[in-house]
Amino acid sequence: MTEVKNKDKETAADCFIDITSDTCPMTFVKTKLKIEKMKPGQVLDVLLNKGEPLKNVPLSAQELGHTILSITPQESGSTHLVQIKKKLCKS
């Protein structure tokens, strides 16, 4: 996975999901279901816990062809906001 940290410009998200109360593998299952309902090119903000979710959700999304725009630690230090851009349809 390409490491992406705080970009200077934040992209406005089209959707948001909070998966801090979920554990793996449900963290990515819920993220994937949300992405499937979005239009190509839209951006999803995912609030998740550090540790396994922070490692697995961005990696799994990237493996499916989506783009990780940023990974931003939140003030609490125990959660992060991951921005995922849904892949564009192949022509």
C-alpha positions in Angstrom: 0.0 0.0 0.0 1.2 3.5 -0.8 1.6 5.4 2.4 -0.6 8.6 2.4 -0.6 11.0 5.2 -2.1 14.5 5.8 -2.3 16.2 2.5 -2.4 20.0 2.5 -5.7 20.1 0.7 -8.6 18.1 2.1 -11.1 16.9 -0.5 -14.8 17.4 0.4 -16.3 14.1 1.0 -19.6 12.9 -0.6 -20.3 10.3 2.1 -19.2 9.4 5.6 -19.1 6.2 7.6 -18.0 5.7 11.3 -16.8 2.2 11.9 -15.1 2.9 15.2 -17.5 0.5 17.0 -16.8 -2.4 14.5 -14.0 -5.0 14.4 -12.3 -6.6 11.5 -13.4 -8.0 9.2 -16.7 -6.0 9.5 -14.8 -2.7 9.3 -14.0 -3.4 5.6 -17.3 -5.1 4.9 -19.2 -2.0 5.9 -16.7 0.3 4.0 -17.0 -1.8 0.9 -20.8 -1.8 1.0 -20.8 2.0 1.4 -18.4 2.4 -1.6 -20.6 0.1 -3.8 -23.5 2.5 -3.3 -21.5 5.5 -4.4 -20.9 6.9 -7.9 -17.4 6.5 -9.5 -15.1 9.3 -8.5 -17.0 10.1 -5.3 -15.1 10.5 -2.0 -15.8 8.6 1.2 -14.6 9.7 4.7 -14.1 6.7 6.9 -13.6 7.2 10.7 -11.8 4.2 12.1 -9.7 3.0 15.0 -5.9 2.7 14.8 -4.4 -0.8 14.7 -5.9 -3.5 12.5 -8.7 -1.3 10.9 -6.2 1.4 10.0 -3.9 -1.2 8.4 -6.6 -3.3 6.6 -9.3 -0.9 5.4 -7.0 1.4 3.3 -5.0 -1.6 2.0 -8.2 -3.6 1.0 -9.7 -0.5 -0.7 -6.5 0.1 -2.6 -6.4 -3.6 -3.7 -9.9 -3.1 -5.2 -8.7 -0.1 -7.3 -9.8 2.8 -5.1 -7.5 5.7 -4.3 -6.5 6.6 -0.7 -6.5 10.4 -0.7 -5.4 10.9 2.9 -5.1 9.4 6.3 -5.5 11.9 9.1 -5.0 11.1 12.8 -7.8 12.7 14.9 -7.3 14.6 18.1 -8.0 11.6 20.3 -5.0 9.8 18.8 -7.0 6.6 18.8 -9.0 7.3 15.6 -8.1 8.3 12.1 -10.0 9.7 9.1 -9.3 7.9 5.9 -10.5 9.5 2.6 -11.1 7.0 -0.2 -12.0 8.0 -3.8 -14.1 5.4 -5.6 -12.4 4.1 -8.7 -13.7 5.3 -12.1 -15.5 2.8 -14.3 -13.4 1.2 -17.0 -14.4 2.1 -20.5 
